[in-house]
Amino acid sequence: AEPWLLKALDMKPRDRATLSTLSAVYIGQKRYRDVVDLLKPFADTGRGTVPIHSNLAAAYRHLGSYSLAIEQLHLALKKNPDSKKASPQAMMSLRCRRGSPLHEPDAWLREPTS
């Protein structure tokens, strides 16, 4: 799937559905740094969608960047408050690791600070 998705991005580099699908492929392959490299420039422009922010959050979580993961989930919630991909359960899963900066109760509820 990756070669076809990359070809599609060559033709339409800003296609959000293709970006989201390719990042999901990378997540499945545990290529988390590739997810960040693919999605961060797009998400930083304010054109991210819920799947883009959620996939970026998943990549950051696997890379141990918990505060960045929570920031992306908050952005997803702002785009769509009813999204299951940015639900409190998704945020809670980020703080489950003992020793992470988010291990304290309800750390995920706080808005990220810049």
Residue pairs with C-beta under 8 A, 6 or more apart in sequence:
1 21
1 25
2 22
2 25
5 18
5 21
5 22
5 25
6 22
8 15
8 18
9 15
9 18
9 19
9 22
12 18
14 42
14 47
16 42
16 47
16 48
16 49
16 51
16 52
19 38
19 39
19 42
19 52
20 49
20 51
20 52
20 55
22 38
23 35
23 38
23 39
23 52
23 55
23 56
23 59
24 51
24 55
26 32
26 34
26 35
26 38
26 59
27 35
27 55
27 58
27 59
27 62
30 62
32 58
32 59
32 60
32 62
32 63
33 59
33 63
35 55
35 56
35 58
35 59
36 56
36 59
36 60
36 63
39 48
39 52
39 55
39 56
39 59
40 56
42 48
42 52
43 52
43 53
43 56
43 72
43 75
48 56
48 75
48 76
48 79
49 79
50 76
50 79
50 80
50 83
50 85
50 86
51 85
53 72
53 73
53 75
53 76
53 79
53 86
54 72
54 73
54 76
54 83
54 85
54 86
54 90
56 72
57 68
57 69
57 70
57 72
57 73
57 76
57 86
57 90
57 94
58 69
60 66
60 68
60 69
60 72
61 69
61 93
61 94
64 100
66 94
66 95
66 97
66 100
66 101
66 102
67 101
67 102
67 112
69 94
70 91
70 94
70 102
70 107
70 108
70 112
71 112
73 86
73 90
73 91
73 94
73 108
74 86
74 111
74 112
76 83
76 85
76 86
77 83
77 86
79 86
80 86
84 90
88 108
88 109
91 108
91 109
92 108
94 100
94 102
94 108
95 102
95 103
95 104
95 107
95 108
97 103
101 107
102 108
